[in-house]
Amino acid sequence: MRSTFAFLALCLTASPSSAKASDSRLALPSMHDPSPESGWRGFWLLPKSFQQNPELEMTVFSEVTDLGRSLPTATPEEPVYYVGHNGGFTERGDHMGERPPAANYLGQVLRHALTTNGYQPATAQHPASLLLIFHWGSHHAMDREMRVMFPELSRRHFLERAKLVGGRRFESSVSRRISFGDFLTDHTADVEFLADQANLGVYFAVVSAYDLASHRQGRRQLVWRTSLTVNTSGVSMVDTLPALILTAAPSFGRDMRAPDVVCRRVRRGVVEYGPPVVVESDVSLATPSLD
């Protein structure tokens, strides 16, 4: 069970990213933070499924390899160019029959977010140096009965979620806690939050950057990997994944010493149906995707 005070402390101190850039060609999710007068963040009487603007509990973690550290850092002034592969949706852990967002839409959101740190799609004038592979999905925890029946499978799923939440180092820490028990350092607010995030169901997105020249020679050399998770409680994948990707925009390709925890509100869309109207337009409806 999550420590309530630890959770509140994290939500009160977390600093949401400033990735709120608008793009007239792309309908981005609307996100905002409550004013100081709006009450305690992280504590609301209504369940999230009934809230118009639910608060999302997110983690962002990015790792850079030795190869990546030897390469130039991408910036908006000096971009790094890539070709992308949208690996699509995957359902892991306990399958819940998710309804995922449209793959091409998430690809557009990701491409928009990557520009924050200077990652741009390759062109004829600017050949690619990176191959970006993007995939996302859900990883739900088993219910209590299934955990009792299949303890080893439940443990493996827990460690998979721990890796999504905090990378290999956090996965190793969780595995050590399962085998040998807790240390005093395992009871900080950050560690407890991350452990609870891994223990519950998450929606996730992972972007892996590989050296393109090595890939063409049949070798995979990882340059960096950024993994994102959001708690599934009371929210849908359609509501949360675009907001998660945009919030993580400043972290793509950056070397982080520890995962970031972000608590942020997202506005749910409202659709009102009126009388049908025929509108003629010569505007193309074709939308590019991260392929």
Beta strands, then each sheet from edge to edge (+ up, - down):
strand 1: 31-32
strand 2: 55-64
strand 3: 80-93
strand 4: 119-121
strand 5: 130-140
strand 6: 202-211
strand 7: 222-231
strand 8: 260-266
sheet 1: 1+ 8- 2+ 7- 6+ 5- 3- 4-
end
